Amino acid sequence: MQEGLITQAVKDDITHNSHLKGVQSGAMTTDRLVGLYITIQQRHSK
């Protein structure tokens, strides 16, 4: 997943900045990243 997608989701108030920081620092696990991606996609489709 691209960092840009998460950045845009933060700007759109879909997710929190802490998620972006987790991706940038490499601290977010793959399963959390997949879950975040699914959440972003679901909230964008509303």
N, CA, C and O atoms as a DFTB+ gen file, in Angstrom:
184 C
 N C O
     1  1       0.849      -1.177       0.000
     2  2       0.000       0.000       0.000
     3  2       0.889       1.234       0.000
     4  3       1.957       1.260       0.612
     5  1       0.434       2.211      -0.677
     6  2       1.214       3.435      -0.754
     7  2       0.993       4.316       0.456
     8  3      -0.113       4.411       0.988
     9  1       2.056       4.952       0.873
    10  2       1.975       5.895       1.986
    11  2       1.031       7.045       1.639
    12  3       0.374       7.605       2.517
    13  1       0.969       7.391       0.355
    14  2       0.108       8.482      -0.101
    15  2      -1.360       8.215       0.182
    16  3      -2.113       9.141       0.483
    17  1      -1.774       6.957       0.090
    18  2      -3.169       6.603       0.374
    19  2      -3.508       6.885       1.831
    20  3      -4.582       7.406       2.131
    21  1      -2.615       6.549       2.718
    22  2      -2.846       6.794       4.142
    23  2      -2.797       8.288       4.428
    24  3      -3.589       8.797       5.220
    25  1      -1.866       8.993       3.785
    26  2      -1.783      10.442       3.961
    27  2      -3.098      11.097       3.558
    28  3      -3.598      11.970       4.267
    29  1      -3.659      10.683       2.432
    30  2      -4.928      11.247       1.979
    31  2      -6.061      10.872       2.931
    32  3      -6.950      11.686       3.185
    33  1      -6.037       9.663       3.451
    34  2      -7.070       9.237       4.393
    35  2      -7.024      10.070       5.673
    36  3      -8.067      10.370       6.255
    37  1      -5.828      10.444       6.110
    38  2      -5.687      11.314       7.285
    39  2      -6.283      12.687       6.957
    40  3      -7.028      13.249       7.760
    41  1      -5.955      13.222       5.781
    42  2      -6.483      14.527       5.365
    43  2      -8.002      14.510       5.261
    44  3      -8.662      15.499       5.580
    45  1      -8.557      13.381       4.810
    46  2     -10.011      13.235       4.659
    47  2     -10.700      12.866       5.962
    48  3     -11.910      12.645       5.987
    49  1      -9.932      12.799       7.047
    50  2     -10.439      12.449       8.380
    51  2     -11.039      11.044       8.418
    52  3     -12.028      10.795       9.108
    53  1     -10.429      10.142       7.671
    54  2     -10.874       8.752       7.638
    55  2     -10.105       7.922       8.662
    56  3     -10.641       6.971       9.231
    57  1      -8.858       8.287       8.889
    58  2      -8.027       7.564       9.848
    59  2      -7.159       8.563      10.616
    60  3      -7.125       9.749      10.290
    61  1      -6.476       8.080      11.614
    62  2      -5.692       8.958      12.482
    63  2      -4.249       9.075      12.009
    64  3      -3.720       8.182      11.346
    65  1      -3.631      10.181      12.358
    66  2      -2.240      10.433      12.004
    67  2      -1.308       9.379      12.602
    68  3      -0.238       9.120      12.051
    69  1      -1.695       8.778      13.706
    70  2      -0.844       7.752      14.325
    71  2      -0.647       6.562      13.382
    72  3       0.396       5.909      13.424
    73  1      -1.642       6.274      12.530
    74  2      -1.493       5.186      11.559
    75  2      -0.421       5.539      10.535
    76  3       0.399       4.698      10.168
    77  1      -0.432       6.781      10.078
    78  2       0.578       7.229       9.125
    79  2       1.969       7.154       9.746
    80  3       2.914       6.703       9.100
    81  1       2.095       7.588      10.983
    82  2       3.388       7.533      11.661
    83  2       3.859       6.095      11.823
    84  3       5.052       5.815      11.709
    85  1       2.927       5.183      12.088
    86  2       3.277       3.768      12.217
    87  2       3.820       3.191      10.928
    88  3       4.753       2.388      10.948
    89  1       3.244       3.594       9.804
    90  2       3.721       3.136       8.501
    91  2       5.088       3.745       8.203
    92  3       5.999       3.047       7.758
    93  1       5.227       5.031       8.446
    94  2       6.482       5.720       8.157
    95  2       7.644       5.174       8.977
    96  3       8.775       5.109       8.494
    97  1       7.365       4.785      10.209
    98  2       8.443       4.287      11.073
    99  2       8.699       2.791      10.886
   100  3       9.683       2.255      11.398
   101  1       7.813       2.123      10.154
   102  2       7.962       0.685       9.955
   103  2       7.450      -0.135      11.123
   104  3       7.689      -1.341      11.192
   105  1       6.743       0.515      12.045
   106  2       6.270      -0.177      13.240
   107  2       4.961      -0.928      13.018
   108  3       4.596      -1.775      13.833
   109  1       4.247      -0.634      11.928
   110  2       2.952      -1.274      11.703
   111  2       3.156      -2.653      11.086
   112  3       3.873      -2.804      10.097
   113  1       2.522      -3.645      11.678
   114  2       2.632      -5.017      11.176
   115  2       1.787      -5.177       9.918
   116  3       0.891      -4.377       9.646
   117  1       2.086      -6.214       9.165
   118  2       1.383      -6.462       7.911
   119  2      -0.107      -6.652       8.125
   120  3      -0.907      -6.132       7.348
   121  1      -0.499      -7.382       9.156
   122  2      -1.926      -7.621       9.378
   123  2      -2.659      -6.330       9.740
   124  3      -3.800      -6.133       9.324
   125  1      -2.026      -5.459      10.500
   126  2      -2.642      -4.168      10.823
   127  2      -2.738      -3.289       9.583
   128  3      -3.710      -2.556       9.406
   129  1      -1.728      -3.367       8.730
   130  2      -1.724      -2.592       7.503
   131  2      -2.847      -3.032       6.564
   132  3      -3.521      -2.197       5.960
   133  1      -3.042      -4.324       6.446
   134  2      -4.135      -4.849       5.618
   135  2      -5.478      -4.412       6.191
   136  3      -6.364      -3.999       5.443
   137  1      -5.635      -4.499       7.503
   138  2      -6.874      -4.058       8.140
   139  2      -7.125      -2.573       7.921
   140  3      -8.263      -2.162       7.696
   141  1      -6.077      -1.772       7.985
   142  2      -6.194      -0.341       7.750
   143  2      -6.624      -0.078       6.312
   144  3      -7.491       0.761       6.067
   145  1      -6.030      -0.783       5.370
   146  2      -6.385      -0.644       3.963
   147  2      -7.867      -0.963       3.745
   148  3      -8.562      -0.228       3.043
   149  1      -8.348      -2.043       4.338
   150  2      -9.763      -2.419       4.213
   151  2     -10.650      -1.344       4.806
   152  3     -11.661      -0.978       4.207
   153  1     -10.293      -0.833       5.968
   154  2     -11.072       0.227       6.612
   155  2     -11.128       1.469       5.743
   156  3     -12.197       2.059       5.584
   157  1     -10.011       1.874       5.182
   158  2      -9.973       3.057       4.321
   159  2     -10.876       2.850       3.102
   160  3     -11.639       3.743       2.733
   161  1     -10.790       1.685       2.485
   162  2     -11.610       1.407       1.313
   163  2     -13.101       1.426       1.653
   164  3     -13.898       1.955       0.878
   165  1     -13.485       0.865       2.782
   166  2     -14.888       0.850       3.195
   167  2     -15.394       2.246       3.481
   168  3     -16.520       2.584       3.114
   169  1     -14.587       3.055       4.125
   170  2     -15.021       4.406       4.471
   171  2     -15.041       5.327       3.260
   172  3     -15.835       6.267       3.214
   173  1     -14.183       5.074       2.279
   174  2     -14.211       5.854       1.047
   175  2     -15.464       5.554       0.233
   176  3     -15.960       6.415      -0.492
   177  1     -15.967       4.344       0.354
   178  2     -17.123       3.937      -0.471
   179  2     -18.452       4.401       0.124
   180  3     -19.500       4.195      -0.489
   181  1     -18.430       5.011       1.283
   182  2     -19.682       5.484       1.907
   183  2     -20.199       6.714       1.218
   184  3     -21.238       7.248       1.607
